[in-house]
Amino acid sequence: MSSLKNIFSIGLDDRDRLNKELGGGIPTGSIVLMEGDYGAGKSALSQRFTYGLCETGKSVTFLSTELEVRGFLDQMDSLNYNVEEHLLFENLLFLHGDLDSGGVFSSGEQEDNRQDLLTDLMEEETLWSADIIIIDTFDAILRNDPKFEALVRQNEERQAALEIISFFRDIISQGKVIILTVDPSTVGEEAIGPFRSIADVYMELEMIEVGNDVRRQLFIKRFAGMGEQVGDRIGYSVRSGVGIVIENRSVA
C-alpha cells in the first residue's frame, strides 16, 4: 500500500477528475509511458500533467520535439493552463528538441550531437534536475538517433534500449518521475517493446470517431505501486478554453 507522500498529485481537483481517476497521482520514482497515435491526445495530457504538477509546487522539465516555446505557450493558453508564471519563476523549464538542425539542444558541436541524440539527451544535466521530466515525443528521438536505429536493424533492440533504460532507472531512483509519450505507429514494436516492459505506469490513448463526435479513451495497462483503485478505462475530451475533461469510464 503506497502512502500519499510517495505520490505526486497532478492537482486541479476543482477542475477535472483526472487526479482522482488515477488514484491520487503518479507514483514517485516511476517511468510513465503514454502511447497513442497522432491526434490521440498525448500532448494535451502531457500539458495537463505539466500544469497540474506545477500548480502543486513540483518542478517540471518539458522537452518537446514538435513545439517551440511560443507554440507551447499558445497551446497551454488555449487549454486554460496558464504557465507563464511557472516559467518565469523557473519551476517549469521548457526545451525544444530541434531534430532538424543538428543537435537536440542548444549546446555546441551540432554535427556530433546529431550522431547520437540519446547520449546528448542523457548528458544534458539541466534537463534532469526537475522532479518530473516529460519528453513529448520520445519516439522522434529514437527514430532520429542513428546508433539506436542501426542496432534495431541488427535485431539488437534490447541492447539499443539498455543504456537509456539504465540511465532512466538511475534518475528515478532519486524519487523523480519520467513521462515519455510515444506514437507506436512511427517506431517498430521491437524498438518500443523494452520501454513498455520497464514502464511502471503504462497508458494507451485511443481516439474513436463516432459520427461527427471524437471520443478519446485512456486505458491504464499498468499502474505499479498504487494503493488506491485506479480506473482501467477513462473517457475524456480536450476542450478549448477548458482543458482535459473526464467524460466516463468507457465508450459505448
N, C-alpha and C positions, 0 to 999 in steps of 0.2 A: 504494500500500500504506500503510494507516494504521498508525502505531505505537501501542502501548498507552497512551502518555501523552496521546493525542488521543481517548481513550475514557473515559467514566465507567462504571466497573464497577458493576453493580447487585448485586454481592455474593451472600451467602448460598449460596456454592458447597457448603457442607456440608449444606444443607437441600433445595435443589432444583437442577435443571439449567438453569434459565431463562437465567442469565448465559452459560453455555456455548452454549446453543442460539442465543443472539443474537450469537455470535461474540466474546464478551468484554465486552459492554456497549453503551452508547449513544454514538454519535459526539458529541464536544463541538461546540458551535456548530451545533446542528441543531434543526429543528422536527419534532416527532413527532406524527402524527395517528393516533389509535386509534379506530376506528369499530366500532360494534356496536349491535344493537337492545337494548331493555330486557331485562335479565337475562343478557346475553351475557358479563358478567364484566369490564366496563370499570373499575368502581370497585375491584374486588378486585385487578386487575392494577396499577392506579394506586397502590393501597395497598402492594402488593408492591414496586413501584419505589421508593416513598417510604421504606419501612423499609430496604430493601437499600442505597439511596443514603446514608441517614443512618448506617447501620452502617459504611459505608466512609469516613465522615468528610466527606461532602458536606453542604452546606446546601440545604434544600428548602423551598419555599413550596407549600402545598397549598390551593387555593381550591375549595371545594365549593359548588355551587348547591343541593344537596339536604340535606346533613348539617350539623347544628350540632356544636360541639366534643364534646359528650357522646356523641352518636351516632357520631361519627368514632372516638372512643376505644373505644367498645363494639365497633364493627366490627373495628378493629385488634386488640383483645384477643381477639376470637373467632377470628381467624386466627393467633393467637400472634405477632403483630407488635407488640411492646410498645414504644410510642414516648413514653411519659410522660417518660422521662429526656431524650430528644431535644427535647421541647417545653420542658422545664424549663431546659435549657442553651441554648435558642434556636437550635439548628441545624435545628429544624423549626418553621416558622410555619404555623399553621392559620388559614384565614379562611373564614367562612361568607358566601357571596353571597346576601343576602336579597333576592330579586327581587320579593317581595310587598309589602314595607313602604315602598318608596320607593327609597332608594339601594341600590347593590350592597354598599357597605361602610358602616362606622360613621361616616363623615365627615358634616358638616352639609349644609344645603340639600338635603334629600332630594328635594324635587319636581324641582329642576333635575337632580339625578343620574338620576332616573327617566327623564328625557327623552333621555339619551344615555349608556347604560351602557358602551359601548365606550370613550368618552372618559374616563369615570370610571375604568374599568379601567386605561387607559394612564397616567393621572395619579397612580395610587396607587403612589408610588415604593417604598414598603416592600415591596410585593408582588414587585418585580423585582430585589431585592438578592441573592437566593439564587443558588446555582449552577444549580439546577433548579427550574423553575416548572411546577406541574401544575394545569391547570384542568379540573375534573370537575363538571359537563359544560359544555362551551363552547357547544353548540347552544342551551342555555337562555338564555345571554346574547344570542346572535344573535336568537333569537325575540322577546326582550323589549325589544330596542333599536328604538324607533320609527323612527329615522333609517335604520337598516340595512334594516328591513322596507319602508319607503317606497321606497328605491332599488331593492330587489329587485322590488317591484311594478311599477316603471317599466322593468324589464329592464336595470337598471344594476348588476347584481350584482357585476361586476368592480370597478366604481368603489366600491361599498359595501365591498368587501373590501380595497381597495388601501391605505387608511390604516392599518388594523390590521396588515396583512401587512408593510407598510413598517416599522411600529413593531417587530414581531416580529423582522424582519431586523436592525434596529439592536441589539436586545437580544442576539441570538445571536452577533452579530459580536464580542461581549465574551467568547466562549467558553462562554456559558451554553446550557442546553437548555430548550426549552418543550415540554411534553407537553399535548396537547389531546385530550379524549375527546368524541366526538360520537355521538349517536343519529341516524343518517341518515333514520329514518322520521319525524322531527319537523321537519325543515327540507327545503326543496326542493333538488333536485340542483343547481340553478343557484346557490343560496346557498353550498353546501358545496364546489362544484367548484373555485373558486380556491384554497381551502385544501388540497384534495387535490393540486392540481398543484404547489404550492410546498413541500409536506412533504418533508423529507429522508428521513424514515422514515415509512412508511405501512403500518399494520397493520389488518386486518379481523378482528373476532372473530365467531364463529358458534356458536350453541348448537343442538344437534341432540338431539331426544328419540328414544331407541331403547328401545321398551318402557317400563319404569319408570326407565330409566337416562338421565341427562342428560350428554351429551358435549359438550365445548367444544373449539373449534379456534381457533388463532391463525394467520392467513395473513399472511405477510410479502409485501406487494405491492411495496414499495420499501425499500431499505436502503442509502443513499448513504454513500460514504466508508469502507466497511469492507474491511479486508484479509483477515479470516478468513471462512471459509464460514459463511453464515447459513442455518439451516433455513427452507425456504419454507412449511412447514406443520407446526405444532406442536400436538399434542393435549395438553390439560391439564384439570385439575379444580380446584375450590375446595373445600377440606375444613375443616370446623370444627376448631379446635384445632391445625391443621397449616399452613393457608395454601394457596398455589398448589402443585400437584403436577403435574410434567410426566409425561404418560402415554406418548405415542408421536408419530410424525410424521403420522399420518393416521387418519381414522375409516373403518372398514370399511363 
